[in-house]
């Protein structure tokens, strides 16, 4: 199936588990950037996001424009009609998708039941793909939504691809059948060399030539540092889910120790999550009520404003992909302190565009934060280098153009051979 809308542009359907979602604004930015390039992007989501996840006008509009698979699958007549249409369209594909769902299930009765749900949802999505005349299906994350995408692709005949972020998909690669998804995808996208290496680890080498790298990107022009007079030279910002995996408890402990030498230092915790009450209790127990601010979720513009007035960003995570919040802080011109894990060193060069510390090492975290609080020149130098790095290698427009090239090439049967766009440019302009 190779369909286009009336303008002649191939219809590309985007799928993810929850869209739009405040913690996944990079997907919304990617969709917007691809549309700005003239691509016809239609959005689908398995679940309807909670109201708390919708923070701005762009998110509200995106929700209004998105097709929600589960909401439609819960309508019995809609579900039955979708699968009957699938059987009429291609009995071979429908039964093949059912066999694929059974073959790729995890052990146990509960896992088999979930796989049945994915198959039912896939029938609804396949019907929507046919209705929209889709040429390609792209899924973000490689967990349950990608299972639905793989089954819907088989059922409809629409090729699919996916973006693997990590770290959660990599915790259970066998459960999510990463090997099967890589094998069946027209191509697969990874946000870093590290993420791609993990995909290679769990897949057959015969499929490695269809694995590409597309960074999550930002718009650097959205982020600007305010004047020195308007900034707080002792304010540390943390942005992330209030959960242990982000190292949030370390931030409270670090501030408690920092205030011995920097009594005016303060911490802004942006985000929300299951451990927020425990973190607030930790701050109270340490006597930091007036020094720690919990803001909850903020929209893109609010985050940019808080970063612009801060001294630095710290993210002492235990597991990550390549955090977009680091890119946002670096684009603002802030130095960042983060952990030497996964794909982070591909973004942050220790001592050049930020400071990397061992994960879980509170002493190293306190030492790095204290050094930056005490050294205005170091903050400026690291911040300037960080902004240049993001503008060069993580700009949303560049990454969207590269992803669009992959979509177009795949649809035309000529997937670009290089991992990254700068390699493609170099190969098309040989030296000499």
N, C-alpha and C positions, 0 to 999 in steps of 0.2 A: 504494500500500500504506500503510495507516494502522492499525497494530496496537498493542495494549496488553497488559500482563500481566494476571493474574487480578484484581489490585487496581484495574484501570482506568487505571493510569499508563502513558503511552506508553513503549515500550522504546527507549532511545537507546544506540546502540553507539558506543563511543569507539575510535579506532584511532590508533596512532602506530608509528614504526619500531621503537623499543625501549621496552618498558614492563614493569615499572617500572625506572627508571634513576636513580642517585644525582644525576646532573647535571640531571635533569628532574623534581625533586621537586614543582615547581609544578603539573605535570599530575596527580600523585597527590593533591595538596591540592585541586585543582579538582574532581576526581572525588568526593573525600570531602565537599566542601562542597555539591555538587549533590545527592548522596545525602541529606545532612542536610536538604535542602529537600523531600525526599520523591520525588525523581526516580529513575526506574529506569535506572541507568547500568550497562551491561555493557562490559567492557574487552576489546579485542583488540590484538594487536601483531604486526607482521610477523615480527620476530626475537625469539628468547628471549635476555634479557640475560645477560651474563657474570656469574659469581658475584661478581666484584669490584665490580659495580654494585649489589649488594644489601647494604645496610648496616644495616637495622633491621627490626623485627618487622612494621611496616606494609608495607614493601616485600616481605617474604617472603610475607605474606598476599595482597598484590596479585598477585604472580607465580602463586600457587596458583589464583587466581580468573580468570586471564586466558587467553583462547584465542589460541594462537600459529599464525599462518597458515602460515608457512614450514615449521614442523615437521610440520604436517598435509599440506601440499602435497608434501612429500618421501615421503609414503606413496603408492605408485602406485595402489593400489585406492581410497584415499580421494580422490585427485586425479581419477581417471577417473569415479568415481561422482558427484562434485560437478559435473563438467561435463556428464555425461549428464543429471543432474537439472536442470541449467540449460537444456539443450536441450529437455527435456520441459516445463519450466515455461513457457518462452517462446522458441521458436526465433528469433523476430524480435529479441528483446533480446540473445540470445547472439551471433548473427551481427552485430548492430549494435555490440556491445561489441568484437568482433574487428576490425571495420572501424574503430572509433574508436581502438583501440590502434595499428593500422597507420597511420592518418592523423596521429596525434599523435607518432609516433616521431621521434627526432632522426636526422640523416643518418649513414650508415655502417652496416656490417654488425653491428658490436658493439652499437650502439644498438638496432638492430632485434631482436637476440637478447634484450637486456634487456627490451624491450617485450613480447616473447613471454612471458618469465618473469612480468612484471607481470600479463599477461592470465591466465596459469595460476593465479597466486595469487588474482586477483580472482574466479575461479570458485569457489575454496574459501571465500573470504570471503562471496561472494553466497549460497552454500549455508548458511553459518552465520547470515547475516542472516535468511534465510527460516526457519531452524530456531528462532531466538530470537524471531521475530515482530517484527522491528525496525520502528519507525516512522521512524527517522532515524539517519543515520551521520555522525559528526563526526570529522575527522582533524586532528591537530596536526602542523604543518609542511607545506610544500607541495612536497616533493621526491618521492622514489619512493613512499613510503607513500600520498601523496595521489593519485598516478597509479593505484595499486591501488584506492583508494577511489572515484575517478571511474569506473573501469571496472566495479567491483562495483556501484556505484549504477545504472549503465546496465543491467547484466545483471539486477539484482534488482528494479528499480523503486523502491528505497528512496532517498528524497532524501538528498543529502549536503551538508555544509558543511565548512569548514576554518578553522584559525587560522594566519595567517602571522606568524612571529616576526622573521625576518631574523637575521643578515645573509646567511647562506649561500644561502637560497633565491633571494635577489635577485642573487647573482653570475651566475646562469645562468637568467634568467626565461624565455628562449626555449626552452632545453632542457627545462625542466620545464613548459612550456606554461601559464604562469600565466594567460594570456589565456583559454584554453579552460576552465580550472578555474573561474575567476571567472564565465565565461559560463554554465557548467553547474550551478554550485552554487546551492542554494536561497537561501543567503546566505553571505557570507564575513566572517571576523572578523580584525581586525588589532590588534596590541597597543599601537599608538600612532598618533597623527595622521601621523607621519612614515612609518610602515609602510604606512598606508592610502594616502598620497600616492604611494608607489611602486607599489602595486597599481593605482591609477588611471592611472599612467604607462604601464603595460603591458596595459591592458584597454580595451575599448570604452566610451565614456561612457554607453551605454544600460544598462550593468550597475552603474554607480556607486551607484544608489539601493538596492542590496542589500549594500553594504559597511558594516560596523559596527565599532566600537572596543570591545574588552573588554580591560582591563588584566590582565596577570599579577598575581596578588594574593598577599598573605601574611597570616598571623594575627599582628597586632602584639603581642597579649598573650603570645605565646610568647617574646618577646625583652625582656629587662630588663637594665639596666646594674647591675653590682654596686657596692657602696660604693666610695668613693674609696680607702679603705684597701686594698680587695681588688684594685684594678685596677693595671695597669702603665701609668703615664702616658707611657711611651716605646715602647709596643708598637704596631707597624703591622701590620695584617692584610691579606693579599691572598687572595681566594678566586676560583678559576677553573681552567680547564684550563691545564695547563703547556704552553702553545703561544705562538708569536710573536704571534698575532692578539690575545691578551689583554695584550700589552705586558709579559709577565713578566720578560724580561731587563732592562727599564728599572727594575724594582723593585730588583734586585740592584745595578745601577749607582747608583741614587739612594741606597740605604743606605750604600754605600761613601763617597759624598760627604757624606752627612748626619752621619756619625760624627766628622767633624772638629769640628763644633760641638756634637754631641749624642753623646758617646762611649758612652752607655748605650742608645742606640736599638737596637731589635731588630725583626726582620721574621719574621712567621709566614706561610708559604706553604701554603694549604689547597687540596688538589686533586691531580690527577695528570695525566699526559699524555706525549706522545712526547718532549717537550723537557726533562723533569725531569732526566735525567742531565747534560745540558749546563748546566742552571741550577745544579745542585749543583757541577759543575766550576767554573762562573763564580764561585760564592760562595767556593770553596776558593782559587781563584787570587787573589781580592781579600782573602784573609785574614779572611773573615767566618764561619768555621765555627761559632763559638760564638754568632754574632749572628743567624743565619738558621736557622729550623726548618722542615723539610718534613714535613708531617703525613700526606700522602696524602689519600684520600677520607675524609670524616667524614659521619655521619648528621646529620639535622636538629637533634637535641638537642645533639650535640657541637659543631656549628657555632655554635648559639646560645650555648653555654657559652664558647667561645673569643672570640666577639664581646663578650660581657658584660664580659670582663676587659681589653679592649684600649683603646687611646687613639683609634684611627681606622681606617678602611678605605681602601685605595687600589686603584684599578682603572684603569690607564692603557691601556685597550684601543684598538686601531686600528679595530675594527669590532664593532658590537653591535646588539641590538634595544633592549630596556630591561632591564638586568640585574637579576634577582631578588636577587642578593647585595647590591646597593646598597640595595634596599628592606629587606632583613634588617638591615643595619648601621644604617640610618636609624631603623628601628623600635626598635633597641636604644638609640638616643640617641647614636650615634656620628656625628661629622662624617665626610664622605666626600670624597675627592679622586679625580676621574675626568675623562674626556675629553669635550670638547664635540663630540659626534658623534651622528648618527642620532636616536633618540628619547630619549636621556639628558636633554637639557635640559627635557623634559616632566616629568621626575621631580626633577631636581636644579636648583635655582635658584642661580646663582653668587652667592656672598657671603651667601646667605640660609639655604639648607639644605645647603650644601656648597661645594666649590671646583671649578670647571671649568677645565681646562688644555687647550691645543692638543694634539692627538694627536702623539706622537713627540717632544715638546719636553721633553727631560730637564731643562734649566735651570728651566723653569716648574714641572715636577713637584717638583724638589728645593726650590724656593722655597716652594711651597704646603705641602709636608710640614713643612718647617722652621718656617714660621709657626705651624702648628698645634701642633707639639711645644713651642714656646716660649710658647704662649698658652692657658692653661687656660680662661679666660673665653670665648674665641672657640670653643673646642671645645664647651663647654657650650651656647652660644647656637646654633651651627649644628646641634648634635645635637638640641636641643629642637625647633627648627623642622622638622628632617627627620622626626622622629617624628610630628609633627602632620600633615605632608604625606602620609605613608604611610597614617596612620589615616584621613585624609579621602578620598584618591583611589585608594588601592591596597589596600584591605581585601579579603581573600579572600571574605568573606561577601557584600559588596556586589557584587563582580564576578561571583560565582557566581549571585547572584539575577538580575543583568542577563542573563547568558548563558542561564540557565534561561528567562527571559522571551522571549529570542530563539528558543530551541528551541520553546517552547509556541506562540508566535505563528506561527512558520513552519509547524509541523504543522497549525495551525488555518487557515492561509492568510491570516493577518493579521500580517505581520512589523511590529514597531514601526518607526515612521518616523524616529526620532531616532538620532543616532550614539552617544550616551552616556546612562546612566540618569538623571543629574541634569537633562538636557534633557527627558527624558520626563516627569519629575516636574513640571518648570516648565510644560510645555505642558498638563498636566492640572490645574494650579492657576494660572490666569491672574491677573495682577496686577489689583488693583482690586476 
